[in-house]
């Protein structure tokens, strides 16, 4: 299996790396949009029931988008990791690759947390529990998405640095 992935990477290395960069940029940009554009505009809605239901709908659509991006990032990262294994002789290169992988793993774990809060919010809205729904949405939009955005920027910076090796 490893030799097949390595051969696949040799044949399609430019496309795989481009897919990885595109998925990373889209996910990080999507996180920025959710935090810097969507959240402030949602706060202009004054009716709590409408605000929380629309926020939850946005969150559900964003999670679908994030899962697709993270899937492409993971698949391309596996191909890159296996395909570049023989050339990983420089210790800094190996450390940077592993660090970048761990950063994307943290982002994926945070997206899972956001997904659990999304599911919980749907239930809370059905029960008309707006106080807890507000707390969940504030936690997700203010902290979880911001944290993932910061990690995405760091991972992309490491990716740019890796280009030099």
N, C-alpha and C positions, 0 to 999 in steps of 0.2 A: 504494500500500500504506500509506503514511504517513497519508494522509487517511482511509483506512478505519479504521486504528487510532485516530486522533484522534477520529473520529466515534463509534467503539465506546466509547472512554473517556468521552466526553461523555454517552452514554446510560447507561452502567453504572459511573460513577465511584465511587459509594459501595460497590458490591459488589466492585469491583476493589481498592480501598483496604482494605476489610475482609478480603478474601482475603489480601492482602499482609501485613497486620498479624497475622492468625491464623497464617499459615504461618511468619512470623518468630518469633512467640511459641512455637509448637509446636516448631520446630527448636531454639531456644535453650533451652527447657525440657527437651527431650529430651537435649540435651548436658549440662545440669545433672544430670538424673537418672542418666545414664550415669556421670558422674564422681563424684557425691556419694552415690548410693545403690547402683547396680549394682556398681561396682568394690569398695567396702568389703565388700559381702556376698559377692562372689565370692572374696575373699581368705580367707574363713572355710573354704573347701573345702581340705582338706589333701592330697588325692590329686592329684598334678600332672597326670596324664593327663585326669582328669575336669575339673579346673579349666580347663585350656587348651582342651579341646574345648567346654565350656559357654561360656567367654568368647568363643571364636571364633563360636559360634552366635549369641550375643547381638550381637556385632559385625555379623554378616551381616544380622540382622533390623534393627538400627539403621541400617545403611547404606541398606537399602531405604527405610526411613522418611525418612531424610535426603534421599535423591534425590528423593522425591516432594515434600517440602517445598521443596527448592531449585528444583525445576521450577516450582512455583507462584510462588515468590518471583521467579524470573527472568521468567516470563511477565507477571506483574502489574507488575514493574518496567519492562519494555519498554512496556507500555500506559501506565503513569504517566508515564514519560519522554517518550514521543511526545505523549501527550495534554496535558501541561503545558508543552510547549516554548514556545508563545507567551507564557506568563506568567512565563517564566524571565528576567525582566529584572533582578532584584536579584542582584548578584554573590555575596552570601553564600548565597543560595538555591541557585544553580548549584553552588557549591563543596561545600555540604553534600550535595546530591543525588549529585554525582560521588563524593564520599568514601564515602557509604553504599554506592553501587554497587561501589566498589573493595573495601570491607570484605566484602560478600557474595561477591565474586569470590575473595577470599582464603579465605573459608570453603569455597567450592566446591572450590578447588584443594586445600585441606587434606583435604576429604572424599574427593577422588580419591586422595590419598596414603594415607588410611586404608583405602580400598578395595584398593589395591595390597598393603598390609600384610596385609589380611584374606585375599586370595587366596594370598599367600605363606605365611601361617600355616596355611591348609588343607593345602598341600603339605607343610609341615614336620611337621604332625601325622600325616600319612599315612606319613612317613618315620621317625616316632618321634624327631624331633629336638626335644626339649622345651626345651633351653637357648635356642636361637634363637627358639622360639615364645614363651617367657617374655619374652625381650628385646623382641620385636615387640609383644606385648600390653602390656607395661609402657610402652613408648614411646607407643603409641596412647592408652591410658587415662590415663596421667599427664601427657602433654605435648600431644599433638595435639588431644584432645577438650577439654582445659582451654583451649588457645589458641583454638580455635573458639568456645568458650563466651564467653570474654572479648571476642572480636571481635563476636560476636552481641549482647552487652550494649551495646557501644559503638554498633553500628549501630542498635539499637533506641532508644538515647538520642538519636542524631542524628535518627531518625525522629520522635521526640516533639518535638524542637526544630523540625523542619521544619513541624510542624503550625501553628506560629505565623506562617508566611509566607503 
